Amino acid sequence: APRFDMKMKEKRYRDARGKCRDGREQCEDCRETDVKDIWSVHFTLCGKPWFCVNHSNPQSLCPKLHSEWFRVRRSYEESRSDDNGNELRLLPKLEGSYRPEIYHGYCTGGGERGYL
């Protein structure tokens, strides 16, 4: 799978010499990459997932990355148990109704105050 920086700003894909920034012959728009092909993400330009951002385009990459972050978070929380299968801590009730297709119940509204 490809591994590259997920900078979301509009930037030229070619350097000053006319070469793709990642050294490839064909320049790739990382914003068009399928989430399943991304290994690592830095959320500076998308906003942190727990900021419960109101994305103007829910089909763009940032909300998809936020959704995946919350999916992985919940999976991790559910996997936490001792040798007897007892939960190590209570899981939060996911009652947030703000953009559930993105935030999976972790947000009650936009902004940091909306985070459960």
ABEGO torsion letter per residue (X at the ends): XBBBBABABBBBABBAAGBBAAGBABBBBAAABBAAABABBBAAAAEBAAAGBBBABAABAAAAAAAAAAAAAAAAAAABBBAAGBBABBBBBBABABGAAAAGGABABBEAAABX
